[in-house]
Amino acid sequence: MWPLTRFSYVAFNLICAIDSAKYSFHFKDIEAHIERRDLFDYLKKKMGDDIDLSLLDEKDKEELLDEWRDLYFSHIPSAFPVRNEGLCLLLAFCMEGMQRRFPERYRLV
């Protein structure tokens, strides 16, 4: 099981990229790279040192791609109504991953 800190690490990198206002990825581009399984290489190529994925090994990346592909094709648009910014979609996927793995910490009550 992934530790919560690994999800927050990925989420923090996405938040910083969004906040910089230097990057915009349409959610359809993100979808295509999830499907091609080259999302992390694509983000690194486009963002360079502005995104740090060094804590993720290849197994971690494959696990995330599997999960995000499942989320994208199983739940869009009902559960993830992000329609524009692909980085926001990835951030939503990180949050969903945290909620799925740590439900005791994310109860709505």
N, C-alpha and C positions, 0 to 999 in steps of 0.2 A: 504494500500500500504506500502511496505517495505521502510524504509528510506535508503538512499544511504549509510549511515554509517554502516548499518548492512551488506550490501554486501561487503563493503571495509574491514570490520572486518573479515569476513570469508576469503576473498581473502588474507589479510595480514597473517593470520594463515597458509594458504596454501603456500604462498611465503616463509615464514620462514621455513616451513617443507622441501620444495624443496631445499632451500639454505643450510640447514644443511647437506645435502647429506647422512643423516642417514636413509632415508626412500625411498622405491621404491615400487610402487603398479602398476602392469600391468593394463592397462585400462579395460581389461576383468574382472579382480577382482572387480574393481570399479563398472562396469556394473552389475555384479552379486549381489553386496550388495545394489545397488540402487533398483534392481528388488525385492530383499528380504525385502527391506525397513529397513535394519539394518545398513546402511552405517555409521551413526554417532557413533553408538556403536562399530562397527568394527574399525573405525579410532581411537577412544579413547582407545580401548583395545590394538591396535598395537603401538600407539604413546604416550600414557600416558599423562603426563603433558606437552609434547612438542606441544600439540594442545589444545587450549582453546576454548571451545564451550559454555562457561557459559552464554553468552549473548543470546543464542538461547533457546527458550522454545520448548516444544513438538510440538506446532502448527507451529512454524517457521520451525522446521526440517521437518515436514510433507509437508509443502508448498514447501520447497526446493526439497525434494525427488520427489514430483509430477512434478515440473518443470523440474528437471534434467532428470527424466525418459522420459518425453515428448521430451526434447531436444535430448537425446541419441537415442531414437528409431525413431524420426522424421527426424533428420538432419545428423546423422553420415552416411557416412564419408564426405559428401559434404561440410558442413559448419564448421565442427570441425575435421580437418585432424590430430588430435592427435592420434598417433598409438602406443605409448609406455607407457609413464608415466601417470598413472591415476590421480595423483595430478594435473598435468598440464591440464588434461581434466576438472577436477572440477574447476580449476581457469578459464578456458575458459567459463565454464557454468556460473560462477559468473559474468564475464564480459558481457556475453550475457544478463543475468538478469538485469544488470545495464543499458545496452543499451535499452532494451525493456521498462523499467519503466521510464527512464529519457532520452527520445530521443532528447530533446532540448539541452542536455549537451553533446551529443555524435554524433552530425552531422558531416559528413565528409567534409562539405564545410566550 
